[in-house]
Amino acid sequence: MVDKSYLDWPFFEDRHRDLAAQLDEWAASELAGIDYSDTDQTCRDLVAALGRDGWLSHSAVDPDAGAPLDVRSLCLIRETLARHDGLADFSFAMQGLGTGALSLFGTDAQKTEWLTQTRAGKAISAFALTEPQSGSDVANSTMTAVQDGADFVLNGEKTWISNGGIADVYTLFARTGEAPGAKGLSAFVVPAGLPGFEVVERLDTMAPHPLATLRFTDCRIPVTALIGDRGAGFKIAMSVLDVFRSTVAAAALGFSRRALDEALNRVTTRRVQGAPLFDLQMVQGHIADMALDVDAAALLVYRAAWAKDSGAPRVTREAAMAKLFATDHAQQVIDKAVQLHGGDGVKSNETVEKLYREIRALRIYEGASDVQRVIIARQALDAMQGG
């Protein structure tokens, strides 16, 4: 049984504790034995189920209510889903990330058209930021959006786009040219299936997720597709990541908790020379390190989420710390769990083997670990200089 005493921490309210308990019960019932043979269809089914049973109502703002996103709820949901199944976490996460710009900066019409559908699981969303030559260097994006009368004309490529090929709507960032670098980018909401919009490659990875490279060739979208102001795309992208980067850390925390739980079960039931494996002092040392990493990650994750929910305008430093520590140390926790399972740990489709494949990508997307180190260092310098 996973330790849930952290839910008593002062970061949470009773509604968060109720949410975590109800979702845990739902996930235990609905996520057992997920079929990975057709990843695209499984993602569609998961989004539909998450929407049907109300969990996606937390992924984006309610167009009718206007209440802000609750980051603690987002993190608790991702942690819980990741602990049960990585693809379920992915399916929930992309509904939030893919519509994050609309939640934070969209017009009432944009929110009504799209968030009503994504929150109900009736439309799948995606976040199209990365390009073949820019990677983490968002300011170096080259895709263009040139205004032509009542339209913008899109030209360029996006790659490593989660839900690419199955999404119904994309938040897309392109250069509108107000200024060089970061100040010349704008954000748009782009429905799938437009003329000039094609999926040119599906990308296979070590953990099964739908990913693709997209190409836009003279693809026309109306000026009403602009999210926020022209030239504000970089600010919008960073604001979205400021919220959702903490949730990546929460997913890593969920993977860590599951790995620790699996390891504890292994070392207390596996016997060596007539005694439980746990009786070996070196094994106890591994378990202690894993438990320490899990709790430290949880403190950083929920500090960042609590700070954002408490009204902090930006939690760049806190979110970067949470993502860096939680993802890097989840890799270590899961590696120890594999080691403690011996040969069974590397057997295909064993729980710890699947966790080992799932965790690696989290140290790359939404800002690789080294990018987080740069962010943290700059924030520390700014604080020292009184910035």
C-alpha positions as CSV (number, residue, x, y, z in Angstrom):
1,M,0.0,0.0,0.0
2,V,1.4,3.4,-1.1
3,D,2.1,5.8,1.8
4,K,-0.5,8.5,1.7
5,S,0.4,10.4,4.8
6,Y,1.7,13.3,2.7
7,L,-2.0,14.2,2.0
8,D,-2.1,15.5,5.6
9,W,0.5,18.1,4.8
10,P,-0.7,21.7,5.1
11,F,-0.3,22.2,1.3
12,F,-3.7,20.5,0.9
13,E,-7.3,21.2,1.7
14,D,-10.0,18.6,2.3
15,R,-11.2,18.8,-1.3
16,H,-7.7,17.8,-2.4
17,R,-7.7,14.8,-0.1
18,D,-11.1,13.8,-1.3
19,L,-10.0,14.1,-4.9
20,A,-7.0,11.9,-4.4
21,A,-9.0,9.2,-2.7
22,Q,-11.8,9.2,-5.3
23,L,-9.4,9.1,-8.2
24,D,-7.3,6.3,-6.6
25,E,-10.4,4.2,-6.3
26,W,-11.5,5.0,-9.9
27,A,-8.0,4.2,-11.3
28,A,-7.8,0.9,-9.5
29,S,-11.1,-0.1,-11.1
30,E,-10.8,1.5,-14.6
31,L,-7.0,1.2,-15.4
32,A,-6.3,-2.4,-14.7
33,G,-5.1,-4.4,-17.7
34,I,-4.9,-1.6,-20.3
35,D,-4.2,-2.8,-23.8
36,Y,-1.2,-1.2,-25.3
37,S,-1.4,-3.0,-28.7
38,D,-3.0,0.1,-30.4
39,T,-1.6,3.2,-28.6
40,D,-3.7,5.7,-30.6
41,Q,-7.0,4.0,-29.8
42,T,-6.0,3.4,-26.2
43,C,-5.3,7.1,-25.8
44,R,-8.7,8.0,-27.4
45,D,-10.4,5.5,-25.0
46,L,-8.6,6.9,-22.0
47,V,-9.5,10.5,-22.9
48,A,-13.1,9.5,-23.4
49,A,-13.2,7.7,-20.0
50,L,-11.5,10.5,-18.1
51,G,-13.9,13.0,-19.6
52,R,-17.0,10.8,-19.1
53,D,-16.2,10.4,-15.4
54,G,-15.4,14.1,-14.8
55,W,-11.6,14.0,-14.2
56,L,-10.9,16.2,-17.2
57,S,-12.9,19.0,-15.7
58,H,-9.7,19.8,-13.7
59,S,-7.6,19.9,-16.9
60,A,-8.7,23.3,-18.1
61,V,-10.8,26.3,-16.8
62,D,-14.6,26.1,-17.0
63,P,-15.6,28.5,-19.7
64,D,-18.8,29.3,-17.8
65,A,-17.3,29.7,-14.3
66,G,-14.0,31.4,-14.9
67,A,-12.2,29.9,-11.9
68,P,-8.4,29.6,-12.3
69,L,-6.7,26.3,-12.7
70,D,-6.0,24.5,-9.4
71,V,-2.4,23.3,-9.7
72,R,-2.5,21.2,-6.6
73,S,-5.4,19.2,-8.2
74,L,-3.6,18.9,-11.4
75,C,-0.5,17.5,-9.6
76,L,-2.5,15.1,-7.5
77,I,-4.3,13.8,-10.5
78,R,-1.1,13.3,-12.5
79,E,0.7,11.7,-9.5
80,T,-2.2,9.3,-9.0
81,L,-2.7,8.4,-12.6
82,A,1.1,7.9,-13.1
83,R,1.2,5.5,-10.2
84,H,-1.5,3.4,-11.8
85,D,-0.6,3.7,-15.5
86,G,1.8,5.9,-17.6
87,L,-0.5,6.2,-20.6
88,A,-3.4,7.3,-18.5
89,D,-1.3,10.0,-17.0
90,F,-0.1,11.1,-20.5
91,S,-3.7,11.2,-21.8
92,F,-4.8,13.5,-18.9
93,A,-1.7,15.6,-19.0
94,M,-2.0,16.5,-22.7
95,Q,-5.6,17.6,-22.3
96,G,-4.3,20.2,-19.9
97,L,-1.0,21.2,-21.6
98,G,-2.6,21.3,-25.0
99,T,-5.3,23.8,-23.9
100,G,-3.2,25.6,-21.3
101,A,-2.8,28.7,-23.4
102,L,-6.6,28.8,-23.9
103,S,-7.2,28.4,-20.2
104,L,-4.8,31.3,-19.4
105,F,-5.1,33.6,-22.4
106,G,-8.0,32.5,-24.7
107,T,-11.0,34.6,-25.6
108,D,-14.4,33.6,-24.4
109,A,-15.3,32.3,-27.8
110,Q,-12.1,30.2,-28.0
111,K,-12.8,28.7,-24.6
112,T,-16.4,28.0,-25.3
113,E,-15.6,26.3,-28.6
114,W,-12.7,24.1,-27.4
115,L,-12.5,23.8,-23.7
116,T,-16.1,22.6,-23.5
117,Q,-15.0,19.6,-25.7
118,T,-11.6,18.8,-24.2
119,R,-12.9,18.9,-20.6
120,A,-15.6,16.4,-21.7
121,G,-13.2,14.1,-23.4
122,K,-14.8,14.8,-26.8
123,A,-11.8,16.4,-28.4
124,I,-8.1,15.6,-28.0
125,S,-5.6,18.5,-27.7
126,A,-1.9,18.9,-28.4
127,F,0.8,21.5,-27.7
128,A,2.9,22.3,-30.8
129,L,6.0,24.2,-29.7
130,T,9.2,22.1,-30.5
131,E,10.8,22.4,-34.0
132,P,13.5,20.2,-35.6
133,Q,16.2,22.8,-35.3
134,S,15.2,24.7,-32.1
135,G,14.4,22.0,-29.5
136,S,14.5,23.7,-26.1
137,D,15.6,27.0,-27.7
138,V,12.0,28.2,-28.2
139,A,13.2,31.8,-29.1
140,N,14.9,30.3,-32.2
141,S,11.7,28.9,-33.7
142,T,11.5,29.5,-37.4
143,M,7.9,28.5,-38.3
144,T,6.1,31.5,-39.7
145,A,2.5,32.9,-39.5
146,V,2.1,35.7,-42.1
147,Q,-1.1,37.7,-42.0
148,D,-2.9,37.9,-45.3
149,G,-6.1,39.8,-45.0
150,A,-8.4,38.0,-42.6
151,D,-6.1,35.0,-42.4
152,F,-2.7,33.9,-41.1
153,V,-0.8,31.7,-43.4
154,L,1.3,29.0,-41.6
155,N,4.5,27.5,-43.0
156,G,7.0,25.3,-41.2
157,E,7.4,22.1,-39.2
158,K,6.9,21.0,-35.6
159,T,8.3,17.8,-34.2
160,W,8.1,15.5,-31.1
161,I,4.5,16.7,-30.7
162,S,2.6,14.6,-28.2
163,N,-0.8,13.5,-29.5
164,G,0.4,14.5,-33.0
165,G,-1.7,12.7,-35.5
166,I,-4.6,12.0,-33.1
167,A,-5.4,15.4,-31.7
168,D,-8.4,17.4,-32.8
169,V,-6.9,20.8,-31.8
170,Y,-3.4,22.1,-31.5
171,T,-2.0,25.1,-29.6
172,L,0.7,26.2,-32.1
173,F,3.5,28.8,-31.8
174,A,4.8,30.5,-34.9
175,R,6.9,33.6,-35.8
176,T,4.8,36.7,-36.7
177,G,7.8,38.9,-36.9
178,E,7.1,41.8,-34.4
179,A,10.7,41.5,-33.3
180,P,13.6,39.1,-33.5
181,G,14.0,36.2,-31.1
182,A,11.4,35.6,-28.4
183,K,9.4,38.8,-29.0
184,G,8.5,37.8,-32.5
185,L,6.4,34.7,-31.6
186,S,2.6,34.3,-31.4
187,A,0.2,31.6,-30.3
188,F,-2.7,30.1,-32.3
189,V,-5.4,27.6,-31.9
190,V,-5.4,25.3,-34.9
191,P,-7.9,22.5,-35.6
192,A,-6.7,19.3,-37.3
193,G,-7.6,18.5,-40.9
194,L,-7.0,21.9,-42.5
195,P,-5.7,22.1,-46.0
196,G,-1.9,22.4,-45.9
197,F,-1.6,20.7,-42.5
198,E,-0.2,17.2,-42.6
199,V,1.4,14.6,-40.3
200,V,4.6,13.7,-42.0
201,E,6.0,11.2,-39.6
202,R,4.9,9.2,-36.5
203,L,7.7,8.8,-33.9
204,D,8.2,5.6,-32.0
205,T,9.8,5.9,-28.5
206,M,10.8,3.5,-25.7
207,A,7.5,4.1,-23.9
208,P,4.4,3.9,-26.2
209,H,3.0,7.4,-26.7
210,P,1.5,9.0,-29.8
211,L,4.1,11.4,-31.2
212,A,4.5,13.0,-34.6
213,T,6.2,15.5,-36.8
214,L,3.8,18.0,-38.4
215,R,4.2,20.1,-41.5
216,F,2.3,23.3,-42.5
217,T,2.4,24.4,-46.1
218,D,0.4,27.6,-46.9
219,C,-2.1,26.5,-44.2
220,R,-4.7,29.2,-43.6
221,I,-6.2,30.0,-40.3
222,P,-8.5,33.0,-39.4
223,V,-7.1,35.9,-37.4
224,T,-9.6,34.9,-34.7
225,A,-7.3,31.8,-34.1
226,L,-4.7,34.1,-32.5
227,I,-4.4,33.5,-28.7
228,G,-3.6,36.6,-26.7
229,D,-1.6,39.4,-28.4
230,R,0.6,39.3,-31.4
231,G,4.2,38.8,-30.3
232,A,3.2,37.4,-26.9
233,G,3.7,33.8,-27.9
234,F,6.9,33.3,-25.9
235,K,5.4,34.8,-22.8
236,I,2.3,32.6,-23.3
237,A,4.4,29.4,-23.7
238,M,6.4,30.1,-20.6
239,S,3.3,30.9,-18.6
240,V,1.8,27.6,-19.6
241,L,5.0,25.7,-18.7
242,D,5.1,27.6,-15.4
243,V,1.9,25.9,-14.5
244,F,2.3,22.5,-16.1
245,R,6.0,21.9,-15.4
246,S,5.1,21.2,-11.8
247,T,2.7,18.5,-13.0
248,V,5.5,16.7,-14.9
249,A,7.3,16.5,-11.6
250,A,4.1,15.1,-10.1
251,A,4.0,12.4,-12.7
252,A,7.6,11.5,-11.9
253,L,6.6,11.4,-8.2
254,G,3.8,9.0,-9.1
255,F,6.2,6.7,-10.9
256,S,8.6,6.9,-7.9
257,R,5.9,6.0,-5.4
258,R,4.9,2.9,-7.5
259,A,8.5,1.8,-7.8
260,L,9.0,2.1,-4.1
261,D,5.8,0.2,-3.4
262,E,6.9,-2.6,-5.9
263,A,10.4,-2.7,-4.3
264,L,9.0,-3.0,-0.8
265,N,6.7,-5.8,-1.8
266,R,9.6,-7.6,-3.5
267,V,12.1,-7.3,-0.6
268,T,9.6,-8.4,2.0
269,T,8.3,-11.4,0.1
270,R,11.5,-12.6,-1.6
271,R,13.6,-14.8,0.6
272,V,17.4,-15.3,0.4
273,Q,19.1,-18.0,2.5
274,G,15.9,-18.5,4.5
275,A,15.3,-14.8,5.4
276,P,13.5,-11.9,3.6
277,L,15.6,-9.9,1.3
278,F,14.8,-6.9,3.4
279,D,16.9,-8.2,6.2
280,L,20.1,-7.4,4.2
281,Q,21.5,-4.1,5.5
282,M,22.4,-3.0,2.0
283,V,18.9,-3.5,0.8
284,Q,17.6,-1.4,3.7
285,G,20.0,1.3,2.6
286,H,18.5,1.3,-0.9
287,I,15.0,1.4,0.5
288,A,15.9,4.3,2.7
289,D,17.4,6.3,-0.2
290,M,14.3,5.6,-2.3
291,A,11.9,6.8,0.5
292,L,14.0,9.9,1.0
293,D,13.9,10.8,-2.7
294,V,10.2,10.3,-2.8
295,D,9.4,12.6,0.1
296,A,11.9,15.2,-1.0
297,A,10.4,15.3,-4.5
298,A,6.9,15.5,-3.0
299,L,7.8,18.5,-0.9
300,L,9.2,20.3,-3.9
301,V,6.3,19.4,-6.1
302,Y,3.6,20.5,-3.7
303,R,5.5,23.6,-2.6
304,A,5.5,24.8,-6.2
305,A,1.8,23.9,-6.7
306,W,0.7,25.5,-3.4
307,A,2.7,28.7,-4.3
308,K,1.0,29.0,-7.6
309,D,-2.5,28.4,-6.1
310,S,-1.7,30.9,-3.4
311,G,-1.4,33.7,-6.0
312,A,2.3,33.8,-6.9
313,P,2.4,35.5,-10.3
314,R,5.3,33.2,-11.4
315,V,6.7,30.0,-9.9
316,T,9.5,29.6,-12.4
317,R,12.2,28.8,-9.8
318,E,9.9,26.5,-7.7
319,A,8.6,24.6,-10.8
320,A,12.1,24.2,-12.2
321,M,13.4,22.8,-8.9
322,A,10.5,20.4,-8.6
323,K,10.8,19.1,-12.2
324,L,14.6,18.7,-12.0
325,F,14.7,16.9,-8.7
326,A,11.5,14.8,-9.1
327,T,12.4,13.5,-12.6
328,D,16.1,12.9,-12.0
329,H,15.6,11.2,-8.7
330,A,12.6,9.2,-10.0
331,Q,15.1,7.7,-12.5
332,Q,17.3,6.7,-9.5
333,V,14.4,5.3,-7.5
334,I,13.1,3.2,-10.4
335,D,16.6,2.0,-11.2
336,K,17.0,0.8,-7.6
337,A,13.6,-1.0,-7.9
338,V,14.8,-2.7,-11.1
339,Q,18.0,-3.8,-9.3
340,L,16.1,-5.2,-6.3
341,H,13.9,-7.2,-8.6
342,G,17.0,-8.9,-10.2
343,G,16.3,-10.7,-13.5
344,D,12.6,-10.1,-13.1
345,G,13.2,-6.3,-13.2
346,V,14.2,-6.4,-16.8
347,K,11.5,-8.8,-18.0
348,S,9.3,-7.1,-20.6
349,N,6.0,-5.8,-19.2
350,E,7.0,-6.2,-15.6
351,T,5.8,-3.1,-13.7
352,V,9.3,-1.9,-12.8
353,E,10.5,-2.5,-16.4
354,K,7.6,-0.3,-17.7
355,L,8.4,2.4,-15.2
356,Y,12.0,2.3,-16.3
357,R,10.9,3.1,-19.9
358,E,8.3,5.6,-18.8
359,I,10.5,7.8,-16.7
360,R,13.3,8.6,-19.1
361,A,11.3,11.0,-21.3
362,L,10.2,13.1,-18.3
363,R,13.8,14.3,-17.9
364,I,13.7,15.8,-21.4
365,Y,10.2,17.2,-22.3
366,E,8.9,20.5,-21.0
367,G,12.5,21.6,-20.5
368,A,15.3,19.1,-20.2
369,S,17.1,18.7,-16.8
370,D,20.1,20.9,-17.9
371,V,17.7,23.6,-19.0
372,Q,16.1,23.5,-15.5
373,R,19.6,24.0,-14.0
374,V,20.1,27.1,-16.1
375,I,16.8,28.5,-15.0
376,I,17.5,27.8,-11.3
377,A,21.0,29.3,-11.5
378,R,19.6,32.5,-13.2
379,Q,16.9,32.8,-10.6
380,A,19.4,32.5,-7.8
381,L,21.5,35.2,-9.4
382,D,18.5,37.5,-9.9
383,A,17.6,37.0,-6.2
384,M,21.1,37.8,-5.1
385,Q,21.2,41.0,-7.2
386,G,17.7,42.0,-6.0
387,G,16.0,41.3,-9.3
